[in-house]
Amino acid sequence: MKSRKLGISRIGKNARRLLGIDKKYISPSYTRAYPFFMSRGKGAYVWDVDGNRFLDFTSGIAVTSTGHSHPRVVKAIERQARKFLHMSGSDFYYDTEILLAEKLASITPGSKDKKVFFCNSGAEAVEAAMKLARYWTRRQYFIAFLGSFHGRTLGALSLTSSKYVQRSRFAPLTPGVIHVAYGDCHHCTYGLSYPQCDIACVSYIEDVIFRRYVAPEEVAAIFVEPILGEGGYIVPPREFHPRLKTLASKYGILFVADEIQSGMGRTGKMFAIEHWGVVPDVLTIAKGVASGMPLGATVAPSKIMNWKPGSHGSTFGGNPVSCAAALETIDLLEKGLVKNAAKMGDYIMKKLKPFEEKYRHIGRIGGLGLMIGIEIVRDKKSGKPAPELRDRIVEACFWKGLLILPCGPTSLRFVPPLVIGRHEADEALNIFEDVVREVESRRHRR
Ligand SMILES: Cc1ncc(COP(=O)(O)O)c(C=O)c1O
């Protein structure tokens, strides 16, 4: 691939000025990997406050599904904003929220006889699912997976176990969460190999947890990301979700698919769990649903979401402007962007896969559609994690004009908007390969 000249070597004066103020006033808990200061965006491109252009393969953490400021989404937002900005769906009625609920009930897997609870974020959608699961089952316990990310509010954080820093000093969390190993065949917790393992990570729940630790009749729900997101973009084997669902159904446990990152077309299907042919009992949505407007949703069959008025609510949840953006977003997804995610995902994967052989610091490359994870290792033989090297690669891509994000212990992710074409894909791949090449030659020379 063609070499690309370095984009910028230091941030400009406008960014420097903002950085000074940011350092003084913004919570230091945020995890910025490099100093990108957004000024505007269009499609897959963004510009910083000093006029530099970058290719955005982060989508603002998997949010801007239709690209930055898609003209149709912006129009829908403007239309709604002129009518009214807020009325609260918890106490009143308005069309955008009602029509969006009808739409979500029809595009999520399973029968259309569903109800939707609206909120503002992923963590809130997970909180609603946790409360609903306890309410419906009258059971207390939850099962979640090591490496998973479900949000940072105290309930959702109890399920999260991606990095200990996310939980550190926040205990005690919601009691009753049991963490088990995820279906990560490349780093099997039990040291087994697929398929000889016979999906031991799922059997363990029944054979060990349900025998020794908690009766299955006390478990309200299993929370699972169809593809591990923040935890490293790990695609479990084809038997994983169906076995998990069978186990859940056997004991009347709710199967909650957290589609906050993997949903809304990103993997080449509207929801990632469809790749496994599983119909979840509860499904959580946020991030890409409204192209950047804040919105979360918890979707469940009407039979399950039958809680009493007052049992859950939200002042801002289902904001009319966010709902208008979501209706337009879903229309764009249905009319081509989901298909494009599948097509462009294949295109990128075909070009990336050879990197596994070609470069010594590239480990496993995996993903579905435009949810692609690349593991960075010290060397291929040991396969040992190289988080510092990963961080250096992520930062070096930034200086060359490509925005990507880290994930998991030692991976980085490509999460572009679903509108990308070959041109953007090639540009990203060229920059990434340049950086990998430079890193490898520098380390080799030492
Ligand atoms: C799978 C998953 N669930 C939940 C969340 C939490 O979403 P939010 O940051 O909107 O609270 C995230 C965020 O990254 C996520 O990826």
The ligand as an SDF file (V2000), in Angstrom:
LIG
                    3D

 16 16  0  0  0  0  0  0  0  0999 V2000
  -22.2820   -2.7660   25.0110 C   0  0  0  0  0  0  0  0  0  0  0  0
  -22.4130   -1.4770   25.7710 C   0  0  0  0  0  0  0  0  0  0  0  0
  -23.3410   -1.3790   26.7320 N   0  0  0  0  0  0  0  0  0  0  0  0
  -23.5020   -0.2340   27.4240 C   0  0  0  0  0  0  0  0  0  0  0  0
  -22.7090    0.8700   27.2020 C   0  0  0  0  0  0  0  0  0  0  0  0
  -22.9140    2.1320   27.9840 C   0  0  0  0  0  0  0  0  0  0  0  0
  -23.4180    3.1400   27.1670 O   0  0  0  0  0  0  0  0  0  0  0  0
  -23.3360    4.6750   27.6030 P   0  0  0  0  0  0  0  0  0  0  0  0
  -21.9090    5.0730   27.5530 O   0  0  0  0  0  0  0  0  0  0  0  0
  -24.1980    5.3760   26.5990 O   0  0  0  0  0  0  0  0  0  0  0  0
  -23.8930    4.7610   28.9870 O   0  0  0  0  0  0  0  0  0  0  0  0
  -21.7270    0.7980   26.2130 C   0  0  0  0  0  0  0  0  0  0  0  0
  -20.8340    1.9400   25.9500 C   0  0  0  0  0  0  0  0  0  0  0  0
  -19.7670    1.8360   25.4130 O   0  0  0  0  0  0  0  0  0  0  0  0
  -21.5680   -0.4040   25.4800 C   0  0  0  0  0  0  0  0  0  0  0  0
  -20.6410   -0.5290   24.5230 O   0  0  0  0  0  0  0  0  0  0  0  0
  1  2  1  0
  2  3  1  0
  2 15  2  0
  3  4  2  0
  4  5  1  0
  5  6  1  0
  5 12  2  0
  6  7  1  0
  7  8  1  0
  8  9  2  0
  8 10  1  0
  8 11  1  0
 12 13  1  0
 12 15  1  0
 13 14  2  0
 15 16  1  0
M  END
$$$$
